[in-house]
Amino acid sequence: MFARPALLTSLVAALATPAFAAGLDTSADSTAVIAPAPAAASPRFVFTLRGGVSATPEYFGSDELEVGPDLGFQFNYLALRNGRRLGNPDPWADNMGLTFGGSFRFVKERSADDFSELAGLDDIDAALELGGSVRYGTEHFAAFGEVRRGFGGHEGWVGEVGADAILRPTDRLRLSLGPRLFFGDEDYSATYFGITPSEASAALPAYDPDGGLISTGVEFGARYQINDVWGLEGAVTWEKFTGDAADSPIVEHGDDEQWGIRFGVTRVFSIGG
């Protein structure tokens, strides 16, 4: 008498159990997990400063070297808050492929009172050249080009192109050697190699040079990594004036071959991140 209800109850329980279990499924595939939004990347700026001593010609065309300070700046890496990145976060690694950057050079003042051979010439204020650069690098080769405009002592345009063969005898030592070509416009050439009629003398006749290729040369560089932060860096340069620059009476009374040497300590700085 009670067998039929018991059977019905068992059947209902058997059918309801899978449906109930399916409604309580807690597997990873069907459960929605709300993850916190990723935090915005912190800005980070990595750069290298160099400080040391150098010996360079007293002025363009001089046959004497002058010892002075050597200062340098190198941009390494920039990470912005929006995720955009420029450069390489490893300050000791060379950028591979095509890269773009800034370029600057400081040209010290020239005072005729300091050099008897320049008597009668106008003084030239110190100049700061600012511009941009493009570089293509591989593990053992690099080529570059730079364009800058002068402010202060001269307001002309200059450019430089060069290439380097790169050797790495050890993981910490990097050696480079390659040619250099330096160009200047008419304003630059007139400032440093020209002589106006009002400045002219028997020793230094009037001279009006054109712009163009100013010099050709070679640079040998070396860099040694002491640790992740500190390093040593140096270079020896040689250049020879050409064209109108070489024909300048200023250069003819001095030397058309110019040597330079610098040596300094480098320090890597990392801000943010």
C-alpha positions in Angstrom: 0.0 0.0 0.0 2.8 2.3 0.8 5.2 1.0 -1.9 3.9 3.4 -4.7 4.5 6.6 -2.7 7.9 5.5 -1.6 8.9 4.8 -5.2 7.6 8.2 -6.4 9.5 9.9 -3.7 12.7 8.1 -4.7 12.2 9.0 -8.3 11.6 12.7 -7.6 14.8 12.8 -5.4 16.9 11.2 -8.2 15.7 13.8 -10.8 16.1 16.8 -8.5 19.6 16.0 -7.3 21.5 16.7 -10.6 19.5 19.9 -11.2 20.2 21.1 -7.6 23.9 20.2 -8.0 24.2 22.0 -11.3 22.7 25.1 -9.7 25.5 25.1 -7.0 28.4 24.4 -9.4 31.5 26.2 -7.9 34.0 25.2 -10.5 36.5 27.8 -11.8 35.0 27.6 -15.2 31.6 28.9 -14.2 32.3 31.1 -11.2 33.0 34.8 -12.1 36.1 36.1 -10.3 36.5 39.9 -10.1 40.2 40.8 -10.2 41.5 44.2 -9.0 42.4 46.6 -11.8 46.1 46.6 -12.4 47.9 49.6 -10.8 49.2 52.3 -13.2 52.9 51.8 -14.0 55.1 54.1 -12.0 57.2 56.6 -14.1 60.9 55.7 -14.2 63.9 57.7 -15.6 67.4 56.2 -16.0 70.3 58.3 -17.0 74.1 58.4 -16.7 76.4 61.3 -15.7 80.1 61.5 -16.5 82.7 63.6 -14.7 86.4 63.7 -15.2 89.2 65.6 -17.0 90.0 66.3 -20.6 92.8 67.8 -22.8 91.6 69.6 -25.9 93.0 72.3 -28.2 92.9 75.7 -26.7 90.8 76.8 -29.7 90.0 75.5 -33.2 93.3 75.4 -35.0 95.5 75.7 -31.9 98.7 73.7 -31.6 98.5 73.6 -27.8 96.3 71.5 -25.5 94.4 72.8 -22.5 93.4 70.7 -19.5 89.9 71.2 -18.2 86.8 69.4 -16.8 85.0 66.8 -18.8 81.3 66.5 -18.2 78.8 64.2 -20.0 75.1 63.2 -19.9 73.6 60.1 -21.5 69.9 59.3 -21.6 69.2 55.6 -21.0 65.5 54.9 -20.3 62.2 56.5 -19.7 58.9 54.7 -18.7 55.8 56.9 -18.6 52.7 56.3 -16.5 50.7 55.5 -19.6 53.0 52.5 -20.3 55.0 54.1 -23.1 58.7 53.3 -22.9 61.8 54.8 -24.5 65.3 53.5 -24.5 66.8 50.5 -22.6 66.3 49.9 -18.9 69.8 48.4 -18.8 72.1 51.4 -18.8 75.1 49.2 -19.8 73.5 47.7 -22.9 73.7 49.3 -26.3 70.5 50.1 -28.1 70.0 47.8 -31.0 68.3 48.7 -34.3 67.2 52.3 -35.1 66.9 54.8 -32.3 66.5 58.5 -32.0 67.7 60.9 -29.3 69.1 64.3 -28.5 72.5 65.8 -29.1 74.4 68.7 -27.5 77.9 70.1 -27.4 79.5 72.9 -25.5 82.1 75.1 -27.2 84.2 77.2 -24.9 84.8 80.9 -25.4 87.8 82.3 -27.3 89.5 85.4 -26.1 92.2 87.0 -28.3 93.9 88.4 -25.1 94.8 84.9 -24.1 96.7 84.1 -27.3 99.3 86.4 -28.8 98.8 84.7 -32.2 95.2 85.9 -32.3 95.9 89.5 -31.5 93.3 91.8 -33.1 90.6 89.2 -33.5 87.2 89.7 -31.8 86.4 87.6 -28.8 83.9 84.7 -29.2 81.5 83.9 -26.4 80.9 80.3 -25.3 78.3 78.5 -27.4 75.8 75.7 -26.7 74.7 73.5 -29.5 71.4 71.7 -29.3 69.8 69.2 -31.7 68.9 65.6 -32.4 70.5 62.3 -33.4 69.7 59.1 -35.1 71.7 55.8 -34.5 71.6 52.3 -35.8 73.4 49.7 -33.8 74.2 46.0 -33.7 76.3 43.9 -31.4 79.6 44.8 -33.1 78.8 47.8 -35.2 77.1 51.2 -34.9 76.5 54.2 -37.1 75.1 57.6 -36.2 74.2 61.1 -37.4 73.7 64.3 -35.5 72.4 67.8 -36.3 72.7 70.8 -33.9 72.1 74.5 -33.9 74.3 76.9 -32.0 73.3 79.4 -29.4 75.5 82.1 -28.0 79.0 82.2 -29.5 77.7 81.1 -32.9 74.2 80.6 -34.3 75.0 78.3 -37.2 74.2 74.7 -37.9 76.6 71.8 -37.5 76.4 68.1 -38.2 78.4 65.0 -37.6 78.3 61.5 -39.0 80.3 58.5 -37.9 80.6 54.7 -37.4 82.2 52.4 -34.9 83.5 48.9 -34.9 82.7 47.5 -31.4 84.7 44.8 -29.5 83.8 43.3 -26.1 86.9 41.4 -24.8 85.0 40.8 -21.5 81.4 41.2 -20.2 82.5 44.5 -18.5 84.8 46.0 -21.1 83.6 47.7 -24.3 86.0 49.1 -27.0 85.1 51.1 -30.1 86.9 52.6 -33.0 85.6 54.5 -36.0 85.7 57.5 -38.4 84.1 60.9 -37.9 83.0 63.6 -40.4 82.1 67.1 -39.1 80.2 69.7 -41.1 79.4 73.3 -40.5 77.5 76.0 -42.3 78.8 79.4 -43.4 77.9 81.1 -40.1 79.8 78.5 -38.1 82.9 78.6 -40.4 83.0 82.4 -40.4 82.8 82.5 -36.6 85.7 80.2 -35.9 87.8 80.4 -39.1 87.0 83.7 -40.7 88.7 87.1 -40.3 86.7 90.2 -41.0 88.4 93.3 -42.7 88.2 95.1 -39.4 90.1 92.3 -37.7 92.7 91.8 -40.4 96.4 92.4 -39.9 99.6 91.5 -41.7 99.8 88.2 -39.8 96.1 87.4 -40.2 94.7 88.8 -43.5 91.0 89.0 -44.1 89.4 85.6 -44.9 85.8 84.7 -45.6 85.3 80.9 -45.6 82.4 78.9 -46.9 80.6 76.2 -45.0 80.9 72.5 -45.8 83.1 69.7 -44.5 85.1 71.1 -41.6 87.1 68.1 -40.5 87.6 64.3 -40.8 88.9 62.2 -37.9 88.9 59.1 -35.9 87.8 58.3 -32.3 88.9 55.4 -30.1 86.7 54.8 -27.0 86.7 52.5 -24.0 84.3 51.8 -21.2 84.6 49.6 -18.2 81.7 48.6 -15.9 82.8 48.4 -12.3 79.4 47.4 -11.0 75.7 48.1 -11.7 76.1 51.8 -10.9 79.7 52.9 -11.4 82.0 52.8 -14.4 85.1 54.2 -16.1 85.0 55.8 -19.6 87.6 57.4 -21.8 88.3 58.4 -25.4 91.1 59.6 -27.7 90.2 61.7 -30.7 92.1 62.9 -33.8 90.8 65.2 -36.5 92.2 67.1 -39.4 90.7 70.3 -40.8 89.8 70.3 -44.5 88.5 72.6 -47.1 88.1 76.3 -46.2 88.7 75.6 -42.5 92.2 74.2 -43.3 93.0 77.2 -45.4 92.2 79.7 -42.7 95.1 81.9 -41.5 94.1 81.0 -38.0 94.8 77.3 -38.7 97.9 78.0 -40.8 99.4 79.8 -37.9 98.5 76.9 -35.6 97.9 73.2 -36.5 95.4 71.6 -38.9 95.6 68.3 -36.8 93.7 68.4 -33.6 94.1 65.8 -30.8 91.9 65.3 -27.7 91.7 63.0 -24.8 89.2 62.6 -22.0 88.8 60.3 -19.0 86.1 60.2 -16.4 84.0 58.3 -13.9 80.4 57.4 -14.8 77.4 57.1 -12.4 74.0 55.6 -13.2 70.9 57.3 -11.7 67.5 55.7 -11.6 64.5 57.8 -10.5 61.1 56.3 -9.7 60.0 52.8 -10.7 
